[in-house]
Amino acid sequence: MPLPVRRALALASLVVLTPEVAHPAALGQALVLQKGNGREFHNAWCPLVRDGKDVLALNRAQAAGRGLTPHAECAQDTGGDAKPPAAPVFVHVDQSKYYHRAACARLARTSERQALATAAKTRWPCPVCRPPIRKSGS
């Protein structure tokens, strides 16, 4: 098999098998639940569907296609599996090119507490204490 064909097949298999592509939430299709023949859909945490009896799982597009509306208690949070924003992580900086954990042996006596997102833009993580690293895109 010629090399360009093998390369194209390998790339196609990566696209198909990547979990982020196959996961319904990644496609904006968060799951909701319909109880019996009701005309409303519910989030999984709703007390009306918690027992799991006579429940049908649908994605939001399917629920809309069936003309279902959000349940009043569920309408407050229609984001599905959305999580609240995480609390900021703080690290310590000194005059070096590194940022550190609070108990790092390399940290100078005079240091400043700074948000990880800010510190990681201009400094490297310390190789001794190995502080958390900033996620790409943040």
Secondary structure, 3 states (H helix, E strand, C coil): CCHHHHHHHHHHHHHHHCHHHHCHHHHCCCEEEEECCCCEEECCCCCCCCCCCCEEEEEHHHHHHCCCEECCCCHHHCCCCCCCCCCCCEEEECCCCEEECCCCCCCCCCCEEEEHHHHHHHCEECCCCCCCCCCCCC
